[in-house]
Amino acid sequence: MTAELVRGQNHPLPDTRLEIRVSAGHPVVAGATLGDERGRVPGVEWIAHPVSPSLPGVDVPRQAAADQHLAVDLAAVPEAVHRVSVLLALPVGAGGPTSFGTVAAPFVAVTGPDGAEIASYTITGLDSESAVVAVELYRRQGAWKVRAMGQGYQGGLAALLGDQGLECPADLAASILAASIPKAEGALHPAPATMPDPAAQAPADPAPAPAVRAPVVPVTPPPAEASTPAPSSGGPINYAHPRRRPTTPDPAPAQAPRPTQPPQGPPVPVAGDAAGWSMDERLYNQVWGMFEDLARTAAAYRSACDFAESRLDRELDEVLSDPRARIGGAGDAARSAARVRHDELVERAKEVLDRDLAQLAVESGVVEPALPPAYARWDNPVWHAYRPPTEEPMAVRLGDLHLPERADLRIPMLVRLPLERGLWVDSGRGRSEAAGLLDETELRRLALDSAVAHAARLLAVHPAGGFAVHVVDAAGAGAAALAPLVDTGVLAAPPARGAAGVSAVLEQLTERVDLLQMALRNGAVDALPPGLDTARQLLIVHDFPHGFDDRAVTRLRYLADEGPGVGVHLLMVADREDAAAYGPVLDPLWRSLLRLTPVPDDHLADPWVGHAWSYEPPLLPPGSRILRQVLAEVADAGPAKRP
């Protein structure tokens, strides 16, 4: 049975030899781009279009037409290719439409070698866009799937090609569109421009790639606050990672089609099956791939249910508006048929959801035990063999994330290191139901316990002597929770008490930030004082704003804004309501911090479809002494105790 996809939904491909049929009701230009695991297209030689219609494993039409046929042999594409994106664009023709919103919605069907339809997708919701990524064929655990994309671009084909990382996209788009005009119409348009030289346009430092599973080190942003608007459906979704080091794979030569065996059920997950230079990187990319898959799977299911509801409402309205339906049983039969169609669509979407969730659950069960300490839960046995690392990892786990479609399927929340923003463990009630069931004292205790666990993990994942922790506890109210840090001797100094202690710590760290910034701006890093500690610094602030005057608050804001750039990080444990007297002055401070909670809360959003994810804080097993054991190892390996 054909899978009728909605935007974001995926479907497995039973064969690698495919035909993609496009019916648009108006001439469109069809093409395909070959991308790596990041979705990046290294150069024009990786694009099949009317000027150059054939690539290894892909053939596209030479001219614009209302009905297009693309031939794909996934077994013949180069090994470096992990995504084949099918793109459509409106040609530049006299009197023709300038946007997809003014023509019939394009219909895309993916068929097998026998012509049997595997999946179909009607690209709805387009408005002023004149180019669109229709579907994407992508590699997942050694098997291929098709995903309904429908990602439109108001900037046209040039914006689409630029979003995929190509240089000079406007010139390339003009060349493609000009070459696609039928011969009878070609005299009205200039001759195609010369194709850009791939070598000449290769950037010295390519832009970061908009994807998750990368063959090089990605810098995936942490989930945003759920109140942040989701990306517009009319523009490109940005997965850009600020410090990614992309590489351009060499185009592979054409290969002869290879015989393939039809897959026997879903592939068996393997820990570390993503690309990367090390096992840590491969696991990191795999975890974020699972995060993206779960987000898109849930989005497809919700979209299908919404579509079924809207179609049912429309069909019932049509029945009620027809007076003839009130005579006899015609109206009842029409309403019953509409509800049957609704239930069938929802049931089909639920089957796809359950299939994808089951596969992700199996993958999670394989990946979780294989995670290194920086990514592992506190109950993972890997902590019992813990030894301080020799180099900083790519990321650190700050908790788990899940969606209501399957609450027991937890995705590790990995945040890149070094931290690009401070952390805020919210000790207030907020909107969380779990927080509302606790009294204020218990909630504050849990918040500080959670902050200590975060600090202990940050200490544990850095090399010995590479991370220093300072604590401000002005009222001394957190002595019990801070005991593991104090007793094991991992703190740079005893917790600061009172207004004088607060001022001294903030002044010390502020001067450090000023000194490092001046050295970096002037290129005089060698001129830093010889006794300056080069370790990253973490300041834990408890019971804010107790002990803070206006000057201290100003310094705190400065550290939050400028500190991360020079290795000084902030970990706040506070209830925003306690600082309400400062009014909007502190609003920039709270916005600059990544809000975490000591109890489950659904306040985070993913960067793909904007789902509200439930955050689960990292919990130590009841009665466990693993945290103290780990901190003792950190203290023993400290600079003062190393031979």
C-alpha positions in Angstrom: 0.0 0.0 0.0 1.3 3.5 -0.9 2.3 5.7 2.0 0.7 9.1 1.8 3.3 11.3 3.5 2.8 14.6 5.2 5.6 17.2 5.7 8.4 15.8 7.9 7.2 12.2 7.7 9.6 9.5 6.5 9.1 6.0 5.0 11.6 3.2 4.3 12.6 2.4 0.8 12.4 -1.3 -0.1 14.6 -0.9 -3.2 17.5 1.3 -4.3 16.4 1.7 -7.9 13.6 4.3 -7.9 11.7 6.7 -10.2 10.5 10.0 -8.8 7.5 11.4 -10.6 6.4 15.0 -10.3 3.1 16.4 -11.4 2.8 20.1 -11.0 0.1 21.2 -13.4 2.5 23.8 -14.7 6.1 23.6 -16.0 8.7 23.3 -13.3 12.4 22.7 -13.3 13.4 19.5 -11.6 16.9 18.7 -10.2 18.7 16.9 -7.5 21.6 17.7 -5.1 23.9 15.1 -3.6 24.8 16.0 0.0 27.0 14.6 2.7 25.7 13.7 6.2 25.5 17.4 7.0 23.3 18.0 4.0 26.0 20.1 2.4 26.6 20.1 -1.3 30.4 20.5 -1.9 30.2 22.0 -5.4 28.3 22.3 -8.6 29.6 18.9 -9.7 27.3 17.4 -7.1 24.1 18.9 -8.7 22.0 17.2 -11.4 20.2 19.9 -13.3 19.2 20.7 -16.9 22.7 21.9 -17.8 24.3 18.7 -16.4 21.4 16.2 -16.0 23.4 13.1 -15.1 25.4 12.2 -12.0 26.3 8.7 -10.6 23.0 7.2 -9.7 20.9 10.2 -10.6 19.3 11.4 -13.9 17.0 14.4 -14.2 15.1 16.0 -17.2 16.8 18.6 -19.4 13.8 21.0 -19.6 11.0 22.4 -17.6 7.7 20.5 -17.9 4.5 20.0 -16.0 5.3 16.3 -15.5 8.8 15.3 -14.6 10.5 11.9 -14.1 13.8 11.5 -12.3 15.7 8.2 -12.2 17.6 7.3 -9.1 19.8 4.3 -8.3 20.9 4.7 -4.7 23.3 1.8 -5.0 25.3 3.8 -7.6 25.7 7.1 -5.8 29.1 7.8 -4.3 29.8 6.5 -0.9 30.3 10.0 0.4 26.6 10.8 -0.5 24.1 10.4 2.3 21.3 12.7 1.1 19.7 13.1 -2.3 17.5 16.1 -2.3 14.9 16.5 -5.1 14.3 20.2 -5.9 11.7 22.0 -7.9 11.7 25.5 -9.2 9.5 27.7 -11.4 11.2 28.7 -14.6 11.7 32.3 -15.7 9.2 32.5 -18.5 7.1 35.3 -20.0 3.7 35.4 -18.3 4.4 32.4 -16.1 3.6 32.1 -12.4 6.2 33.5 -10.0 5.2 31.5 -7.0 3.9 28.1 -6.0 1.1 29.7 -4.1 -0.6 30.6 -7.4 -0.5 27.2 -9.0 -1.8 23.7 -8.1 0.1 22.0 -5.3 2.9 19.8 -6.8 2.4 16.0 -6.3 5.5 13.8 -5.9 5.4 10.0 -6.1 8.3 7.6 -5.4 8.0 4.4 -7.3 10.0 1.2 -7.5 11.6 -0.4 -10.6 8.3 -2.2 -11.3 6.4 1.1 -11.3 4.6 0.3 -8.0 4.1 3.4 -6.0 6.0 3.4 -2.6 5.3 6.8 -1.2 3.6 10.0 -2.3 3.5 13.6 -1.1 1.4 16.6 -2.0 3.4 19.7 -1.3 0.8 22.0 0.3 1.2 25.2 2.3 3.4 27.0 -0.2 2.7 30.7 -0.8 5.3 33.1 -2.3 8.0 30.5 -2.7 9.3 29.9 -6.2 11.7 27.0 -5.3 11.2 24.0 -3.0 13.0 20.9 -1.7 10.3 18.4 -2.4 11.6 15.2 -0.9 14.8 13.9 0.5 16.3 10.4 0.2 18.6 9.8 3.1 20.8 7.0 4.5 19.9 5.8 8.0 21.8 2.9 9.6 22.8 1.4 6.3 19.3 1.6 4.8 17.6 4.4 2.7 14.5 6.3 3.5 12.4 9.0 1.9 11.3 12.1 3.9 8.6 14.6 2.8 10.3 18.0 3.0 8.2 20.7 1.4 10.8 23.3 2.4 10.1 26.4 0.3 12.3 29.4 -0.5 10.9 32.9 -1.2 14.3 33.8 -2.6 13.9 31.1 -5.3 16.4 28.6 -6.6 19.3 30.9 -5.6 18.3 30.9 -2.0 17.8 27.1 -2.0 21.3 26.5 -3.5 22.8 29.0 -1.1 21.2 27.2 1.9 22.9 24.0 0.8 26.3 25.7 1.0 27.1 26.5 -2.7 29.1 29.5 -3.7 27.7 32.0 -6.2 24.2 30.5 -6.0 22.6 33.4 -8.0 24.8 32.8 -11.0 24.2 29.0 -10.8 20.5 29.4 -10.4 20.3 31.8 -13.5 22.2 29.3 -15.5 20.0 26.4 -14.6 16.7 28.3 -15.1 17.8 29.7 -18.5 18.9 26.3 -19.7 15.5 24.7 -18.7 13.4 27.0 -21.0 11.9 25.0 -23.9 13.5 25.6 -27.3 10.5 27.4 -28.7 10.7 29.9 -25.9 14.5 30.1 -25.6 14.9 33.0 -28.1 13.1 35.3 -25.6 15.8 34.7 -23.0 19.6 35.1 -22.8 21.9 32.2 -23.4 22.8 30.2 -20.3 25.7 31.6 -18.3 28.9 29.7 -18.1 29.0 27.2 -15.3 31.1 28.4 -12.3 34.4 26.7 -11.9 34.2 24.4 -8.9 37.8 24.9 -8.0 37.6 28.7 -8.3 34.6 28.9 -6.0 35.7 26.5 -3.3 35.8 28.7 -0.1 38.9 28.7 2.0 36.8 28.4 5.1 33.4 27.0 4.1 30.3 28.0 6.0 29.0 25.7 8.7 26.6 23.0 7.7 22.9 22.9 8.4 22.5 19.3 9.7 23.1 17.1 12.6 24.9 13.9 11.6 28.2 15.4 10.4 31.4 13.7 9.2 33.2 16.4 11.1 32.9 18.0 14.5 29.5 19.7 14.7 28.5 22.3 17.3 24.8 21.6 17.8 23.1 24.4 19.7 21.3 23.4 22.9 17.5 23.4 22.7 15.9 26.8 22.8 13.3 27.9 25.3 9.9 26.7 24.2 8.6 30.2 23.9 11.0 30.9 21.1 9.0 30.9 17.8 9.7 27.9 15.5 11.4 28.6 12.2 9.1 29.9 9.5 7.9 27.3 7.0 8.8 29.7 4.3 12.5 29.9 5.0 15.4 27.6 5.6 15.8 25.9 8.9 19.2 26.8 10.2 21.2 24.0 11.9 24.4 26.0 11.7 27.1 25.3 14.2 29.4 28.2 14.9 32.8 26.4 15.1 32.2 23.4 12.9 35.2 22.5 10.8 33.7 21.3 7.5 35.6 19.4 4.9 34.7 18.9 1.2 34.7 15.2 0.2 36.2 14.5 -3.1 33.6 13.6 -5.7 33.6 9.8 -6.3 33.8 8.6 -9.9 30.8 7.1 -11.6 30.1 3.6 -10.5 28.2 0.8 -12.2 24.9 -0.1 -10.5 25.5 -2.8 -7.9 23.0 -5.6 -7.3 21.2 -5.2 -4.0 19.2 -7.5 -1.8 15.9 -6.3 -0.5 16.1 -5.4 3.2 14.8 -8.1 5.6 13.1 -5.9 8.2 14.5 -2.8 9.9 18.3 -2.6 10.2 19.8 -3.6 13.6 21.1 -0.5 15.4 24.7 -0.3 16.2 26.2 2.2 18.7 28.4 4.7 17.0 27.1 4.1 13.5 27.2 7.8 12.6 30.1 9.5 10.9 33.0 11.0 12.9 36.7 11.0 13.6 36.4 9.3 17.0 33.9 7.1 18.8 32.9 10.0 21.0 32.1 12.1 17.9 30.1 9.3 16.3 28.1 8.7 19.4 27.5 12.4 19.7 26.2 12.6 16.1 24.1 9.5 16.6 22.4 10.9 19.7 21.5 14.1 17.9 20.3 12.1 14.9 17.9 10.3 17.2 16.8 13.6 18.6 16.0 14.9 15.1 14.3 11.7 14.1 12.0 11.7 17.1 11.2 15.4 16.5 10.3 14.9 12.9 8.4 11.6 13.6 6.2 13.3 16.2 5.7 16.3 13.9 4.6 14.1 11.0 2.1 12.2 13.3 0.7 15.5 14.7 0.4 17.0 11.2 -1.4 13.9 9.9 -3.9 14.1 12.8 -4.4 17.8 12.3 -5.0 17.2 8.6 -7.5 14.4 9.3 -9.4 16.6 11.8 -9.5 19.6 9.3 -10.7 17.3 6.5 -13.4 15.8 8.7 -14.6 19.2 9.6 -14.7 20.3 6.0 -16.6 17.2 4.8 -19.1 17.5 7.6 -19.7 21.2 6.8 -20.3 20.2 3.2 -22.9 17.7 4.2 -24.7 20.2 6.4 -24.7 22.8 3.8 -26.4 20.6 1.3 -30.2 20.5 1.9 -30.5 17.3 -0.1 -28.4 15.5 2.5 -31.2 16.0 5.1 -33.6 13.8 3.1 -33.4 10.1 3.7 -30.2 8.5 4.9 -27.8 10.3 2.5 -26.6 12.7 5.2 -25.9 9.9 7.7 -24.1 7.9 5.2 -21.9 10.8 4.2 -21.0 11.6 7.8 -20.2 8.0 8.5 -18.0 7.8 5.4 -16.2 11.0 6.5 -15.5 9.6 9.9 -14.2 6.3 8.5 -11.8 8.2 6.3 -10.7 10.2 9.3 -10.1 7.2 11.4 -8.2 5.4 8.7 -5.8 8.3 8.2 -5.2 8.6 11.9 -4.7 4.9 12.3 -2.2 4.8 9.4 -0.3 7.7 10.9 -0.3 6.0 14.3 1.1 2.8 12.7 4.0 4.8 11.2 4.6 6.6 14.5 4.6 3.3 16.5 7.0 1.8 14.0 9.5 4.7 14.1 9.2 4.9 17.9 9.9 1.2 18.3 13.0 1.5 16.1 14.3 4.5 18.1 13.7 2.7 21.4 15.8 -0.2 20.2 18.5 2.2 19.1 18.4 4.0 22.4 18.8 0.6 24.2 21.9 0.0 22.2 23.4 3.5 22.4 22.8 4.3 26.1 25.1 1.6 27.6 27.9 2.5 25.1 28.1 6.2 26.1 31.3 7.6 27.6 31.2 9.4 31.0 30.5 12.8 29.5 27.4 11.5 27.8 26.3 8.8 30.3 23.7 8.9 33.0 24.9 8.7 36.6 23.6 5.1 36.9 25.8 4.0 34.0 28.4 1.5 35.1 31.0 3.5 33.1 31.3 5.8 36.1 32.6 3.0 38.4 35.8 2.8 36.2 36.1 6.6 35.9 39.5 8.2 35.5 40.0 11.9 34.6 40.3 12.3 30.9 43.4 13.7 29.1 41.4 16.0 26.8 38.2 17.9 26.8 35.2 16.0 25.2 32.9 17.4 22.5 29.9 17.8 24.8 28.4 17.1 28.2 25.1 15.6 29.2 22.9 18.0 31.2 19.8 15.8 31.4 17.3 14.0 29.2 14.5 15.0 26.8 11.3 13.3 25.8 8.0 13.9 24.1 4.5 12.9 25.2 4.1 10.5 22.3 6.4 8.1 24.3 7.5 9.4 27.6 9.8 6.4 28.3 11.9 7.2 25.2 14.6 9.5 26.6 17.1 11.3 24.4 20.3 12.5 26.2 20.5 16.3 26.2 24.1 16.9 25.0 25.4 20.5 25.1 28.6 21.4 23.3 31.8 22.3 25.2 33.0 24.8 25.9 29.7 26.2 27.1 28.5 29.1 24.9 26.1 30.4 27.5 25.7 30.1 31.3 23.3 27.8 33.0 20.4 28.6 35.3 18.9 26.0 37.6 15.5 27.5 38.4 14.5 27.0 42.0 11.1 28.6 41.5 7.8 27.0 40.7 7.4 28.4 37.2 4.7 26.5 35.3 5.8 23.0 36.2 3.2 20.7 37.7 5.9 18.7 39.4 7.3 21.9 41.0 3.8 22.8 42.2 3.6 19.6 44.3 6.7 20.5 46.3 7.1 23.0 49.1 9.5 25.9 48.6 12.3 24.5 50.9 12.3 21.1 49.1 12.3 22.7 45.7 15.3 24.9 46.6 17.2 21.9 48.0 16.6 19.9 44.8 17.7 22.9 42.7 21.1 23.1 44.5 21.5 19.3 44.4 21.0 19.5 40.6 23.5 22.3 40.3 26.1 20.3 42.3 25.5 17.3 40.0 26.1 19.6 36.9 29.2 21.1 38.4 30.6 17.6 39.4 30.1 16.4 35.8 31.8 19.4 34.3 34.7 18.8 36.7 34.8 15.1 35.8 34.8 15.5 32.0 37.7 18.1 31.9 41.4 17.1 32.1 43.0 17.3 35.6 43.5 20.9 36.5 41.6 22.1 33.4 38.4 23.3 35.3 38.2 25.4 38.4 35.0 25.9 40.4 34.1 28.9 42.7 31.0 29.0 44.8 29.1 32.0 46.2 26.7 31.1 49.0 26.2 34.4 50.7 23.9 33.2 53.5 25.5 29.8 53.9 22.1 28.1 53.3 23.6 25.6 50.9 26.2 24.0 53.1 24.7 20.5 53.1 24.2 20.3 49.4 27.7 21.8 48.7 29.3 19.3 51.0 30.5 16.9 48.2 32.4 19.7 46.5 33.8 21.1 49.8 34.7 17.8 51.4 36.6 16.3 48.4 38.6 19.5 48.0 37.8 20.2 44.4 36.8 23.8 44.9 39.3 26.6 44.0 38.5 28.2 47.4 35.9 27.8 50.2 32.4 29.1 49.4 32.2 32.9 49.6 30.0 34.2 52.4 28.4 37.6 53.0 28.5 40.7 50.8 32.3 41.0 51.1 32.8 37.4 49.9 30.5 38.0 47.0 32.3 41.2 46.0 35.7 39.6 46.2 34.9 36.6 44.0 33.1 38.8 41.4 36.0 41.3 41.3 38.5 38.5 40.8 36.7 36.9 37.9 35.8 40.2 36.3 39.5 41.2 36.3 40.3 37.9 34.7 37.8 38.4 31.9 39.1 41.9 31.3 42.7 40.7 31.2 42.0 37.8 28.8 39.9 39.9 26.5 42.6 42.6 26.2 45.2 39.9 25.5 43.1 38.3 22.8 42.2 41.5 21.1 45.8 42.7 21.0 47.2 39.3 20.1 49.3 39.4 23.2 48.4 36.0 24.8 52.1 35.4 25.6 52.2 38.6 27.7 49.7 37.2 30.3 51.1 37.0 33.8 53.0 33.7 34.3 51.0 32.8 37.4 47.6 33.1 35.7 45.6 29.9 36.0 44.7 28.8 32.5 41.9 26.5 33.6 38.3 27.2 32.7 36.4 28.8 35.5 32.9 28.0 36.7 31.1 30.3 39.2 28.2 28.8 41.1 25.9 31.5 42.5 23.4 30.2 45.2 20.6 32.2 46.9 20.7 35.1 44.5 20.3 38.1 45.1 21.2 37.7 48.8 24.5 39.5 49.4 24.4 41.3 46.1 24.4 45.1 45.8 24.0 47.1 42.5 27.7 46.9 41.7 27.8 43.1 42.3 24.7 42.7 40.0 26.4 44.7 37.3 29.5 42.5 37.5 27.4 39.4 37.4 25.7 40.5 34.2 29.1 41.3 32.7 30.3 37.8 33.5 27.2 36.2 32.0 27.7 38.2 28.8 31.5 38.3 28.3 32.8 35.4 30.4 32.0 32.4 28.1 34.2 33.8 25.3 37.3 33.6 27.6 36.4 30.5 29.6 34.6 32.0 32.5 31.1 30.3 32.9 28.2 31.0 35.2 25.9 28.5 37.0 23.0 30.3 38.7 20.7 28.6 41.3 17.9 31.1 41.7 14.2 31.9 41.7 13.5 34.8 39.4 10.8 36.0 41.7 13.4 36.6 44.4 15.0 39.2 42.2 11.7 40.9 41.1 12.7 44.1 42.9 15.3 44.7 40.1 12.5 44.8 37.5 13.5 44.6 33.9 17.2 45.3 34.6 17.8 41.6 35.0 15.8 40.4 32.1 18.9 40.3 29.8 20.6 38.1 32.5 17.9 35.5 32.6 17.6 35.4 28.8 21.3 34.9 28.4 21.2 31.7 30.5 20.1 28.2 29.5 17.2 27.5 31.9 17.3 24.0 33.5 14.9 22.7 36.2 15.4 20.4 39.2 12.1 18.7 38.4 10.6 17.6 35.0 9.3 20.6 32.9 8.3 21.0 29.3 10.1 24.3 28.6 12.6 23.4 25.9 12.1 23.5 22.1 14.1 21.7 19.4 15.6 23.7 16.5 13.8 21.7 13.8 10.0 21.8 14.3 9.8 23.7 17.7 8.3 20.9 19.8 8.0 21.6 23.5 10.2 18.9 25.0 10.0 17.8 28.6 13.3 18.2 30.4 14.4 15.6 33.0 17.2 16.7 35.3 20.1 14.3 35.9 19.4 12.1 38.9 21.8 10.2 41.1 20.7 6.7 42.1 19.2 6.7 45.6 21.9 6.2 48.2 24.7 6.2 45.6 28.1 7.5 46.5 29.2 7.6 42.9 29.3 11.4 42.9 31.8 11.6 45.8 33.9 8.8 44.3 34.1 10.7 41.0 35.0 14.0 42.8 37.6 12.2 44.8 39.3 11.0 41.6 39.2 14.5 40.3 40.8 15.8 43.5 43.5 13.1 43.5 44.4 14.0 39.9 44.5 17.8 40.6 47.6 19.9 39.8 48.7 20.0 43.4 48.7 16.1 43.7 50.2 15.1 40.4 53.8 13.9 40.4 
